[in-house]
Amino acid sequence: QVQLQESGPGLVKPSQTLSLTCTVSGGSITSNYYFWDWIRQPPGKGLEWMGAIGYMGETYYSPSFKSRTSFSRDTSKNQFNLHLNSVTPEDTAVYYCARWYGSLNLYDYWGQGTQISVAS
């Protein structure tokens, strides 16, 4: 059973950088055909795909976030990370990490989500 767990600061001040980590257990982030995504849901809005890091370490960014987002991974810890720069209150959301199974074109596992609030 694959499990994903997001971790982060909870509260970030405007203009700061938000850094989140997703720790994966029960499966390797380097396994073929899996992509590790970041998705968020602002209050009262739908899900927003932010981007992904693939099993070979390649990165994919949503145009909406590309200018201030970067992804990284630590294969020794089986973790992948999101860094979102210059946050504003509009970045307040529940942030999820999820696994995209490329062979079936679906998300098969999700983290429980972590609430991030941006406020001074």
C-alpha positions in Angstrom: 0.0 0.0 0.0 1.5 3.3 -1.1 1.1 6.2 1.3 1.8 9.9 0.7 2.2 12.4 3.5 2.5 16.1 3.1 4.4 18.2 5.6 4.7 22.0 5.8 4.7 25.1 8.0 0.9 25.6 8.2 1.3 29.4 8.1 3.4 31.5 5.8 3.8 35.3 5.6 3.2 37.1 2.4 6.3 37.4 0.1 7.9 34.4 1.7 8.6 31.0 0.1 6.4 28.1 0.9 8.2 24.8 1.0 6.3 21.5 1.3 7.5 18.0 1.4 5.7 14.8 0.4 7.1 11.7 2.0 6.2 8.5 0.1 6.1 5.0 1.7 5.3 1.7 0.1 6.6 2.6 -3.2 9.7 4.3 -4.8 9.5 7.7 -6.4 11.9 6.4 -9.0 9.6 3.5 -10.1 8.9 3.6 -13.8 5.8 5.4 -15.2 4.9 7.2 -12.0 4.7 10.9 -11.7 4.5 12.8 -8.4 2.2 15.7 -8.5 1.3 18.8 -6.5 -2.3 19.9 -6.5 -4.0 22.5 -4.4 -7.5 23.6 -3.5 -8.2 27.2 -2.4 -11.2 27.7 -0.2 -14.4 27.6 -2.2 -12.6 26.7 -5.4 -11.8 23.6 -7.4 -8.6 21.6 -7.6 -5.6 23.3 -9.2 -2.8 21.3 -10.8 0.5 22.9 -10.0 2.9 20.5 -11.6 4.8 17.3 -11.2 8.2 15.6 -10.9 8.6 12.4 -12.9 10.3 9.1 -12.1 13.4 10.2 -13.8 13.5 13.5 -12.0 12.1 15.5 -14.9 9.7 18.4 -14.0 6.5 19.7 -15.4 5.0 23.0 -14.4 1.5 24.5 -14.8 1.8 27.7 -16.7 -0.2 29.3 -13.9 2.6 28.6 -11.4 5.7 28.1 -13.5 7.2 31.6 -12.8 7.4 31.1 -9.1 7.4 27.3 -8.5 10.2 24.7 -8.4 10.1 21.0 -7.6 12.9 18.8 -6.2 13.3 15.4 -4.8 15.5 13.4 -2.4 15.6 9.8 -3.6 17.5 8.7 -0.5 14.5 9.8 1.6 11.9 8.9 -1.0 10.6 12.5 -0.8 9.7 15.2 -3.2 9.3 18.9 -2.6 7.4 22.0 -3.7 8.8 25.5 -3.4 6.4 28.3 -4.1 8.0 31.8 -4.1 6.5 35.2 -3.3 3.3 33.8 -1.7 0.2 36.0 -1.3 -3.0 35.4 0.6 -4.4 34.0 -2.7 -2.0 31.0 -2.1 -4.0 30.0 0.9 -5.2 26.5 0.1 -5.1 22.8 1.0 -2.1 21.4 -0.7 -2.0 17.8 -1.8 0.6 15.5 -3.2 -0.6 12.6 -5.4 0.8 9.8 -7.6 -0.1 9.8 -11.2 0.1 6.4 -12.8 1.1 7.2 -16.4 0.2 3.8 -17.8 -3.4 4.2 -16.8 -3.7 8.0 -16.9 -5.1 8.3 -13.4 -4.3 9.3 -9.9 -4.1 6.2 -7.8 -2.9 7.6 -4.5 -3.3 10.9 -2.7 -1.9 12.4 0.5 -4.5 13.6 3.0 -3.6 17.3 2.3 -2.1 20.0 4.4 -3.7 23.4 5.1 -1.5 26.3 4.2 -2.5 29.8 5.2 -0.8 32.9 4.0 -1.2 35.8 6.4 0.9 38.4 8.2 
